[in-house]
Amino acid sequence: MATLDHKQAVLKLIYEAGLTEDGKIKLKSKSYRNIRAAATADQLETVASALSIFSNSPFIGAEKIETMSLN
């Protein structure tokens, strides 16, 4: 039977980086590796909010990206 094993989790914070010539929002991001697989949504929100204050750009949101291996 196949199993999924956790390899890595990344927290990606997304910021507004201005506007394009077309008036669309440009985005930039900052990634933080080695996030625990068991981190809850509330914990990640707390960390994302705390880290976002260090940027001069407006904070848009955050994503948790997980990599798994199929065995």
HTML snippet that shows the backbone in 3Dmol.js (N, CA, C, O; Angstrom):
<script src="https://3Dmol.org/build/3Dmol-min.js"></script>
<div id="view" style="width:600px;height:400px;position:relative"></div>
<script>
const pdb = `
ATOM      1  N   MET A   1       0.844  -1.175   0.000  1.00  0.00           N
ATOM      2  CA  MET A   1       0.000   0.000   0.000  1.00  0.00           C
ATOM      3  C   MET A   1       0.892   1.242   0.000  1.00  0.00           C
ATOM      4  O   MET A   1       1.895   1.290   0.712  1.00  0.00           O
ATOM      5  N   ALA A   2       0.534   2.211  -0.775  1.00  0.00           N
ATOM      6  CA  ALA A   2       1.307   3.450  -0.886  1.00  0.00           C
ATOM      7  C   ALA A   2       1.070   4.354   0.329  1.00  0.00           C
ATOM      8  O   ALA A   2      -0.019   4.379   0.903  1.00  0.00           O
ATOM      9  N   THR A   3       2.109   5.087   0.699  1.00  0.00           N
ATOM     10  CA  THR A   3       2.006   6.038   1.803  1.00  0.00           C
ATOM     11  C   THR A   3       2.604   7.379   1.383  1.00  0.00           C
ATOM     12  O   THR A   3       3.430   7.452   0.473  1.00  0.00           O
ATOM     13  N   LEU A   4       2.172   8.425   2.060  1.00  0.00           N
ATOM     14  CA  LEU A   4       2.734   9.756   1.849  1.00  0.00           C
ATOM     15  C   LEU A   4       3.570  10.122   3.063  1.00  0.00           C
ATOM     16  O   LEU A   4       3.106  10.027   4.199  1.00  0.00           O
ATOM     17  N   ASP A   5       4.804  10.542   2.818  1.00  0.00           N
ATOM     18  CA  ASP A   5       5.701  10.968   3.880  1.00  0.00           C
ATOM     19  C   ASP A   5       6.008  12.449   3.706  1.00  0.00           C
ATOM     20  O   ASP A   5       6.330  12.909   2.611  1.00  0.00           O
ATOM     21  N   HIS A   6       5.903  13.180   4.804  1.00  0.00           N
ATOM     22  CA  HIS A   6       6.193  14.616   4.786  1.00  0.00           C
ATOM     23  C   HIS A   6       7.675  14.846   4.510  1.00  0.00           C
ATOM     24  O   HIS A   6       8.530  14.242   5.158  1.00  0.00           O
ATOM     25  N   LYS A   7       7.981  15.717   3.548  1.00  0.00           N
ATOM     26  CA  LYS A   7       9.368  16.069   3.259  1.00  0.00           C
ATOM     27  C   LYS A   7       9.686  17.471   3.748  1.00  0.00           C
ATOM     28  O   LYS A   7      10.699  17.685   4.415  1.00  0.00           O
ATOM     29  N   GLN A   8       8.820  18.433   3.417  1.00  0.00           N
ATOM     30  CA  GLN A   8       9.126  19.829   3.717  1.00  0.00           C
ATOM     31  C   GLN A   8       7.844  20.655   3.708  1.00  0.00           C
ATOM     32  O   GLN A   8       6.903  20.352   2.974  1.00  0.00           O
ATOM     33  N   ALA A   9       7.818  21.711   4.541  1.00  0.00           N
ATOM     34  CA  ALA A   9       6.723  22.679   4.523  1.00  0.00           C
ATOM     35  C   ALA A   9       7.329  24.074   4.475  1.00  0.00           C
ATOM     36  O   ALA A   9       8.335  24.350   5.129  1.00  0.00           O
ATOM     37  N   VAL A  10       6.706  24.948   3.695  1.00  0.00           N
ATOM     38  CA  VAL A  10       7.190  26.312   3.499  1.00  0.00           C
ATOM     39  C   VAL A  10       6.032  27.271   3.750  1.00  0.00           C
ATOM     40  O   VAL A  10       4.914  27.036   3.292  1.00  0.00           O
ATOM     41  N   LEU A  11       6.302  28.348   4.475  1.00  0.00           N
ATOM     42  CA  LEU A  11       5.326  29.418   4.659  1.00  0.00           C
ATOM     43  C   LEU A  11       5.703  30.542   3.709  1.00  0.00           C
ATOM     44  O   LEU A  11       6.806  31.083   3.785  1.00  0.00           O
ATOM     45  N   LYS A  12       4.792  30.893   2.817  1.00  0.00           N
ATOM     46  CA  LYS A  12       5.048  31.909   1.801  1.00  0.00           C
ATOM     47  C   LYS A  12       4.176  33.125   2.094  1.00  0.00           C
ATOM     48  O   LYS A  12       2.949  33.032   2.075  1.00  0.00           O
ATOM     49  N   LEU A  13       4.812  34.270   2.367  1.00  0.00           N
ATOM     50  CA  LEU A  13       4.092  35.514   2.602  1.00  0.00           C
ATOM     51  C   LEU A  13       4.052  36.305   1.299  1.00  0.00           C
ATOM     52  O   LEU A  13       5.062  36.422   0.605  1.00  0.00           O
ATOM     53  N   ILE A  14       2.885  36.845   0.971  1.00  0.00           N
ATOM     54  CA  ILE A  14       2.686  37.542  -0.294  1.00  0.00           C
ATOM     55  C   ILE A  14       2.399  39.011  -0.023  1.00  0.00           C
ATOM     56  O   ILE A  14       1.565  39.360   0.813  1.00  0.00           O
ATOM     57  N   TYR A  15       3.118  39.870  -0.761  1.00  0.00           N
ATOM     58  CA  TYR A  15       3.013  41.318  -0.591  1.00  0.00           C
ATOM     59  C   TYR A  15       2.688  41.993  -1.912  1.00  0.00           C
ATOM     60  O   TYR A  15       2.971  41.460  -2.985  1.00  0.00           O
ATOM     61  N   GLU A  16       2.089  43.173  -1.820  1.00  0.00           N
ATOM     62  CA  GLU A  16       1.837  43.998  -3.000  1.00  0.00           C
ATOM     63  C   GLU A  16       3.124  44.745  -3.331  1.00  0.00           C
ATOM     64  O   GLU A  16       3.770  45.308  -2.447  1.00  0.00           O
ATOM     65  N   ALA A  17       3.491  44.746  -4.620  1.00  0.00           N
ATOM     66  CA  ALA A  17       4.737  45.383  -5.045  1.00  0.00           C
ATOM     67  C   ALA A  17       4.474  46.489  -6.063  1.00  0.00           C
ATOM     68  O   ALA A  17       5.330  46.768  -6.903  1.00  0.00           O
ATOM     69  N   GLY A  18       3.310  47.117  -6.000  1.00  0.00           N
ATOM     70  CA  GLY A  18       2.987  48.199  -6.931  1.00  0.00           C
ATOM     71  C   GLY A  18       2.019  47.742  -8.004  1.00  0.00           C
ATOM     72  O   GLY A  18       1.354  46.713  -7.884  1.00  0.00           O
ATOM     73  N   LEU A  19       1.961  48.540  -9.056  1.00  0.00           N
ATOM     74  CA  LEU A  19       1.040  48.265 -10.159  1.00  0.00           C
ATOM     75  C   LEU A  19       1.802  48.120 -11.472  1.00  0.00           C
ATOM     76  O   LEU A  19       2.849  48.737 -11.669  1.00  0.00           O
ATOM     77  N   THR A  20       1.260  47.295 -12.365  1.00  0.00           N
ATOM     78  CA  THR A  20       1.823  47.170 -13.703  1.00  0.00           C
ATOM     79  C   THR A  20       1.325  48.330 -14.550  1.00  0.00           C
ATOM     80  O   THR A  20       0.516  49.139 -14.095  1.00  0.00           O
ATOM     81  N   GLU A  21       1.812  48.408 -15.783  1.00  0.00           N
ATOM     82  CA  GLU A  21       1.352  49.450 -16.712  1.00  0.00           C
ATOM     83  C   GLU A  21      -0.138  49.308 -17.012  1.00  0.00           C
ATOM     84  O   GLU A  21      -0.808  50.287 -17.344  1.00  0.00           O
ATOM     85  N   ASP A  22      -0.654  48.076 -16.893  1.00  0.00           N
ATOM     86  CA  ASP A  22      -2.069  47.796 -17.153  1.00  0.00           C
ATOM     87  C   ASP A  22      -2.947  48.086 -15.938  1.00  0.00           C
ATOM     88  O   ASP A  22      -4.171  47.979 -16.017  1.00  0.00           O
ATOM     89  N   GLY A  23      -2.329  48.451 -14.817  1.00  0.00           N
ATOM     90  CA  GLY A  23      -3.086  48.721 -13.602  1.00  0.00           C
ATOM     91  C   GLY A  23      -3.341  47.505 -12.734  1.00  0.00           C
ATOM     92  O   GLY A  23      -4.097  47.578 -11.765  1.00  0.00           O
ATOM     93  N   LYS A  24      -2.709  46.377 -13.077  1.00  0.00           N
ATOM     94  CA  LYS A  24      -2.853  45.166 -12.269  1.00  0.00           C
ATOM     95  C   LYS A  24      -1.824  45.193 -11.137  1.00  0.00           C
ATOM     96  O   LYS A  24      -0.758  45.798 -11.258  1.00  0.00           O
ATOM     97  N   ILE A  25      -2.165  44.531 -10.048  1.00  0.00           N
ATOM     98  CA  ILE A  25      -1.283  44.493  -8.882  1.00  0.00           C
ATOM     99  C   ILE A  25      -0.113  43.548  -9.143  1.00  0.00           C
ATOM    100  O   ILE A  25      -0.312  42.406  -9.559  1.00  0.00           O
ATOM    101  N   LYS A  26       1.112  44.028  -8.897  1.00  0.00           N
ATOM    102  CA  LYS A  26       2.299  43.178  -8.947  1.00  0.00           C
ATOM    103  C   LYS A  26       2.490  42.587  -7.554  1.00  0.00           C
ATOM    104  O   LYS A  26       2.266  43.254  -6.544  1.00  0.00           O
ATOM    105  N   LEU A  27       2.903  41.338  -7.520  1.00  0.00           N
ATOM    106  CA  LEU A  27       3.100  40.650  -6.255  1.00  0.00           C
ATOM    107  C   LEU A  27       4.572  40.291  -6.063  1.00  0.00           C
ATOM    108  O   LEU A  27       5.299  40.053  -7.027  1.00  0.00           O
ATOM    109  N   LYS A  28       4.993  40.256  -4.803  1.00  0.00           N
ATOM    110  CA  LYS A  28       6.292  39.701  -4.451  1.00  0.00           C
ATOM    111  C   LYS A  28       6.064  38.820  -3.241  1.00  0.00           C
ATOM    112  O   LYS A  28       5.072  38.972  -2.528  1.00  0.00           O
ATOM    113  N   SER A  29       6.983  37.902  -3.013  1.00  0.00           N
ATOM    114  CA  SER A  29       6.792  36.980  -1.892  1.00  0.00           C
ATOM    115  C   SER A  29       8.106  36.729  -1.161  1.00  0.00           C
ATOM    116  O   SER A  29       9.195  36.964  -1.685  1.00  0.00           O
ATOM    117  N   LYS A  30       7.964  36.252   0.043  1.00  0.00           N
ATOM    118  CA  LYS A  30       9.086  35.852   0.882  1.00  0.00           C
ATOM    119  C   LYS A  30       8.725  34.498   1.464  1.00  0.00           C
ATOM    120  O   LYS A  30       7.636  34.323   2.012  1.00  0.00           O
ATOM    121  N   SER A  31       9.641  33.533   1.347  1.00  0.00           N
ATOM    122  CA  SER A  31       9.378  32.173   1.817  1.00  0.00           C
ATOM    123  C   SER A  31      10.221  31.844   3.031  1.00  0.00           C
ATOM    124  O   SER A  31      11.381  32.242   3.133  1.00  0.00           O
ATOM    125  N   TYR A  32       9.611  31.105   3.955  1.00  0.00           N
ATOM    126  CA  TYR A  32      10.272  30.640   5.166  1.00  0.00           C
ATOM    127  C   TYR A  32      10.167  29.123   5.199  1.00  0.00           C
ATOM    128  O   TYR A  32       9.071  28.564   5.246  1.00  0.00           O
ATOM    129  N   ARG A  33      11.314  28.470   5.175  1.00  0.00           N
ATOM    130  CA  ARG A  33      11.364  27.006   5.121  1.00  0.00           C
ATOM    131  C   ARG A  33      11.358  26.393   6.515  1.00  0.00           C
ATOM    132  O   ARG A  33      11.427  27.094   7.525  1.00  0.00           O
ATOM    133  N   ASN A  34      11.273  25.079   6.544  1.00  0.00           N
ATOM    134  CA  ASN A  34      11.328  24.278   7.767  1.00  0.00           C
ATOM    135  C   ASN A  34      10.167  24.542   8.716  1.00  0.00           C
ATOM    136  O   ASN A  34      10.337  24.544   9.935  1.00  0.00           O
ATOM    137  N   ILE A  35       8.998  24.764   8.152  1.00  0.00           N
ATOM    138  CA  ILE A  35       7.781  24.907   8.940  1.00  0.00           C
ATOM    139  C   ILE A  35       7.338  23.511   9.368  1.00  0.00           C
ATOM    140  O   ILE A  35       7.380  22.574   8.569  1.00  0.00           O
ATOM    141  N   ARG A  36       6.923  23.370  10.591  1.00  0.00           N
ATOM    142  CA  ARG A  36       6.465  22.063  11.072  1.00  0.00           C
ATOM    143  C   ARG A  36       5.202  21.630  10.343  1.00  0.00           C
ATOM    144  O   ARG A  36       4.303  22.435  10.097  1.00  0.00           O
ATOM    145  N   ALA A  37       5.148  20.369  10.007  1.00  0.00           N
ATOM    146  CA  ALA A  37       3.985  19.831   9.301  1.00  0.00           C
ATOM    147  C   ALA A  37       2.730  19.942  10.151  1.00  0.00           C
ATOM    148  O   ALA A  37       1.633  20.098   9.615  1.00  0.00           O
ATOM    149  N   ALA A  38       2.876  19.865  11.465  1.00  0.00           N
ATOM    150  CA  ALA A  38       1.731  19.873  12.371  1.00  0.00           C
ATOM    151  C   ALA A  38       1.283  21.283  12.763  1.00  0.00           C
ATOM    152  O   ALA A  38       0.366  21.430  13.570  1.00  0.00           O
ATOM    153  N   ALA A  39       1.911  22.317  12.208  1.00  0.00           N
ATOM    154  CA  ALA A  39       1.530  23.693  12.551  1.00  0.00           C
ATOM    155  C   ALA A  39       0.070  23.944  12.157  1.00  0.00           C
ATOM    156  O   ALA A  39      -0.349  23.624  11.044  1.00  0.00           O
ATOM    157  N   THR A  40      -0.690  24.519  13.084  1.00  0.00           N
ATOM    158  CA  THR A  40      -2.112  24.785  12.832  1.00  0.00           C
ATOM    159  C   THR A  40      -2.272  26.078  12.043  1.00  0.00           C
ATOM    160  O   THR A  40      -1.339  26.872  11.931  1.00  0.00           O
ATOM    161  N   ALA A  41      -3.459  26.274  11.503  1.00  0.00           N
ATOM    162  CA  ALA A  41      -3.764  27.495  10.763  1.00  0.00           C
ATOM    163  C   ALA A  41      -3.639  28.726  11.657  1.00  0.00           C
ATOM    164  O   ALA A  41      -3.143  29.763  11.217  1.00  0.00           O
ATOM    165  N   ASP A  42      -4.081  28.619  12.899  1.00  0.00           N
ATOM    166  CA  ASP A  42      -3.970  29.741  13.838  1.00  0.00           C
ATOM    167  C   ASP A  42      -2.513  30.091  14.124  1.00  0.00           C
ATOM    168  O   ASP A  42      -2.159  31.267  14.196  1.00  0.00           O
ATOM    169  N   GLN A  43      -1.674  29.080  14.287  1.00  0.00           N
ATOM    170  CA  GLN A  43      -0.259  29.316  14.533  1.00  0.00           C
ATOM    171  C   GLN A  43       0.402  29.986  13.331  1.00  0.00           C
ATOM    172  O   GLN A  43       1.191  30.917  13.489  1.00  0.00           O
ATOM    173  N   LEU A  44       0.079  29.512  12.137  1.00  0.00           N
ATOM    174  CA  LEU A  44       0.647  30.094  10.929  1.00  0.00           C
ATOM    175  C   LEU A  44       0.169  31.531  10.720  1.00  0.00           C
ATOM    176  O   LEU A  44       0.937  32.382  10.271  1.00  0.00           O
ATOM    177  N   GLU A  45      -1.084  31.800  11.040  1.00  0.00           N
ATOM    178  CA  GLU A  45      -1.607  33.164  10.929  1.00  0.00           C
ATOM    179  C   GLU A  45      -0.878  34.103  11.888  1.00  0.00           C
ATOM    180  O   GLU A  45      -0.556  35.232  11.521  1.00  0.00           O
ATOM    181  N   THR A  46      -0.618  33.649  13.101  1.00  0.00           N
ATOM    182  CA  THR A  46       0.100  34.449  14.087  1.00  0.00           C
ATOM    183  C   THR A  46       1.508  34.777  13.597  1.00  0.00           C
ATOM    184  O   THR A  46       1.955  35.919  13.695  1.00  0.00           O
ATOM    185  N   VAL A  47       2.198  33.778  13.072  1.00  0.00           N
ATOM    186  CA  VAL A  47       3.557  33.974  12.572  1.00  0.00           C
ATOM    187  C   VAL A  47       3.551  34.892  11.348  1.00  0.00           C
ATOM    188  O   VAL A  47       4.386  35.791  11.247  1.00  0.00           O
ATOM    189  N   ALA A  48       2.624  34.674  10.428  1.00  0.00           N
ATOM    190  CA  ALA A  48       2.546  35.501   9.225  1.00  0.00           C
ATOM    191  C   ALA A  48       2.278  36.962   9.583  1.00  0.00           C
ATOM    192  O   ALA A  48       2.887  37.862   9.004  1.00  0.00           O
ATOM    193  N   SER A  49       1.390  37.199  10.514  1.00  0.00           N
ATOM    194  CA  SER A  49       1.087  38.568  10.950  1.00  0.00           C
ATOM    195  C   SER A  49       2.302  39.222  11.591  1.00  0.00           C
ATOM    196  O   SER A  49       2.592  40.391  11.339  1.00  0.00           O
ATOM    197  N   ALA A  50       3.009  38.464  12.418  1.00  0.00           N
ATOM    198  CA  ALA A  50       4.191  39.005  13.094  1.00  0.00           C
ATOM    199  C   ALA A  50       5.301  39.322  12.095  1.00  0.00           C
ATOM    200  O   ALA A  50       5.953  40.360  12.208  1.00  0.00           O
ATOM    201  N   LEU A  51       5.522  38.447  11.123  1.00  0.00           N
ATOM    202  CA  LEU A  51       6.586  38.673  10.147  1.00  0.00           C
ATOM    203  C   LEU A  51       6.242  39.772   9.141  1.00  0.00           C
ATOM    204  O   LEU A  51       7.133  40.461   8.645  1.00  0.00           O
ATOM    205  N   SER A  52       4.965  39.935   8.842  1.00  0.00           N
ATOM    206  CA  SER A  52       4.560  40.896   7.817  1.00  0.00           C
ATOM    207  C   SER A  52       4.831  42.346   8.225  1.00  0.00           C
ATOM    208  O   SER A  52       4.928  43.217   7.361  1.00  0.00           O
ATOM    209  N   ILE A  53       4.951  42.614   9.504  1.00  0.00           N
ATOM    210  CA  ILE A  53       5.182  44.000   9.930  1.00  0.00           C
ATOM    211  C   ILE A  53       6.600  44.469   9.607  1.00  0.00           C
ATOM    212  O   ILE A  53       6.879  45.667   9.666  1.00  0.00           O
ATOM    213  N   PHE A  54       7.501  43.541   9.266  1.00  0.00           N
ATOM    214  CA  PHE A  54       8.870  43.903   8.927  1.00  0.00           C
ATOM    215  C   PHE A  54       9.026  44.353   7.480  1.00  0.00           C
ATOM    216  O   PHE A  54      10.118  44.751   7.075  1.00  0.00           O
ATOM    217  N   SER A  55       7.967  44.297   6.705  1.00  0.00           N
ATOM    218  CA  SER A  55       8.018  44.706   5.300  1.00  0.00           C
ATOM    219  C   SER A  55       7.383  46.079   5.135  1.00  0.00           C
ATOM    220  O   SER A  55       6.427  46.423   5.830  1.00  0.00           O
ATOM    221  N   ASN A  56       7.924  46.853   4.209  1.00  0.00           N
ATOM    222  CA  ASN A  56       7.336  48.151   3.879  1.00  0.00           C
ATOM    223  C   ASN A  56       6.161  48.013   2.917  1.00  0.00           C
ATOM    224  O   ASN A  56       5.384  48.951   2.745  1.00  0.00           O
ATOM    225  N   SER A  57       6.031  46.846   2.291  1.00  0.00           N
ATOM    226  CA  SER A  57       4.962  46.601   1.319  1.00  0.00           C
ATOM    227  C   SER A  57       3.708  46.102   2.023  1.00  0.00           C
ATOM    228  O   SER A  57       3.795  45.451   3.065  1.00  0.00           O
ATOM    229  N   PRO A  58       2.536  46.406   1.457  1.00  0.00           N
ATOM    230  CA  PRO A  58       1.275  45.915   2.045  1.00  0.00           C
ATOM    231  C   PRO A  58       1.183  44.386   1.976  1.00  0.00           C
ATOM    232  O   PRO A  58       1.448  43.783   0.936  1.00  0.00           O
ATOM    233  N   PHE A  59       0.806  43.780   3.091  1.00  0.00           N
ATOM    234  CA  PHE A  59       0.663  42.332   3.208  1.00  0.00           C
ATOM    235  C   PHE A  59      -0.662  41.909   2.588  1.00  0.00           C
ATOM    236  O   PHE A  59      -1.708  42.477   2.901  1.00  0.00           O
ATOM    237  N   ILE A  60      -0.618  40.907   1.705  1.00  0.00           N
ATOM    238  CA  ILE A  60      -1.826  40.422   1.044  1.00  0.00           C
ATOM    239  C   ILE A  60      -2.317  39.116   1.656  1.00  0.00           C
ATOM    240  O   ILE A  60      -3.511  38.960   1.912  1.00  0.00           O
ATOM    241  N   GLY A  61      -1.407  38.182   1.889  1.00  0.00           N
ATOM    242  CA  GLY A  61      -1.825  36.897   2.429  1.00  0.00           C
ATOM    243  C   GLY A  61      -0.659  35.948   2.595  1.00  0.00           C
ATOM    244  O   GLY A  61       0.497  36.323   2.395  1.00  0.00           O
ATOM    245  N   ALA A  62      -0.969  34.714   2.962  1.00  0.00           N
ATOM    246  CA  ALA A  62       0.060  33.711   3.193  1.00  0.00           C
ATOM    247  C   ALA A  62      -0.416  32.362   2.679  1.00  0.00           C
ATOM    248  O   ALA A  62      -1.615  32.097   2.585  1.00  0.00           O
ATOM    249  N   GLU A  63       0.559  31.513   2.348  1.00  0.00           N
ATOM    250  CA  GLU A  63       0.274  30.160   1.889  1.00  0.00           C
ATOM    251  C   GLU A  63       1.205  29.191   2.600  1.00  0.00           C
ATOM    252  O   GLU A  63       2.363  29.511   2.868  1.00  0.00           O
ATOM    253  N   LYS A  64       0.695  28.009   2.902  1.00  0.00           N
ATOM    254  CA  LYS A  64       1.543  26.924   3.390  1.00  0.00           C
ATOM    255  C   LYS A  64       1.685  25.936   2.244  1.00  0.00           C
ATOM    256  O   LYS A  64       0.694  25.428   1.720  1.00  0.00           O
ATOM    257  N   ILE A  65       2.919  25.674   1.864  1.00  0.00           N
ATOM    258  CA  ILE A  65       3.203  24.770   0.751  1.00  0.00           C
ATOM    259  C   ILE A  65       3.911  23.546   1.315  1.00  0.00           C
ATOM    260  O   ILE A  65       4.984  23.657   1.908  1.00  0.00           O
ATOM    261  N   GLU A  66       3.302  22.379   1.127  1.00  0.00           N
ATOM    262  CA  GLU A  66       3.869  21.135   1.639  1.00  0.00           C
ATOM    263  C   GLU A  66       4.353  20.249   0.500  1.00  0.00           C
ATOM    264  O   GLU A  66       3.714  20.155  -0.548  1.00  0.00           O
ATOM    265  N   THR A  67       5.486  19.604   0.722  1.00  0.00           N
ATOM    266  CA  THR A  67       6.021  18.644  -0.225  1.00  0.00           C
ATOM    267  C   THR A  67       5.971  17.284   0.454  1.00  0.00           C
ATOM    268  O   THR A  67       6.434  17.116   1.582  1.00  0.00           O
ATOM    269  N   MET A  68       5.405  16.324  -0.252  1.00  0.00           N
ATOM    270  CA  MET A  68       5.277  14.964   0.259  1.00  0.00           C
ATOM    271  C   MET A  68       5.927  14.007  -0.728  1.00  0.00           C
ATOM    272  O   MET A  68       5.982  14.277  -1.928  1.00  0.00           O
ATOM    273  N   SER A  69       6.414  12.895  -0.215  1.00  0.00           N
ATOM    274  CA  SER A  69       6.929  11.858  -1.105  1.00  0.00           C
ATOM    275  C   SER A  69       5.986  10.662  -1.054  1.00  0.00           C
ATOM    276  O   SER A  69       5.480  10.292   0.006  1.00  0.00           O
ATOM    277  N   LEU A  70       5.768  10.082  -2.191  1.00  0.00           N
ATOM    278  CA  LEU A  70       4.892   8.931  -2.320  1.00  0.00           C
ATOM    279  C   LEU A  70       5.743   7.668  -2.307  1.00  0.00           C
ATOM    280  O   LEU A  70       6.607   7.471  -3.161  1.00  0.00           O
ATOM    281  N   ASN A  71       5.485   6.834  -1.337  1.00  0.00           N
ATOM    282  CA  ASN A  71       6.252   5.581  -1.194  1.00  0.00           C
ATOM    283  C   ASN A  71       5.348   4.396  -1.424  1.00  0.00           C
ATOM    284  O   ASN A  71       5.798   3.253  -1.349  1.00  0.00           O
TER     285      ASN A  71
END
`;
const viewer = $3Dmol.createViewer("view");
viewer.addModel(pdb, "pdb");
viewer.setStyle({}, {cartoon: {color: "spectrum"}});
viewer.zoomTo();
viewer.render();
</script>
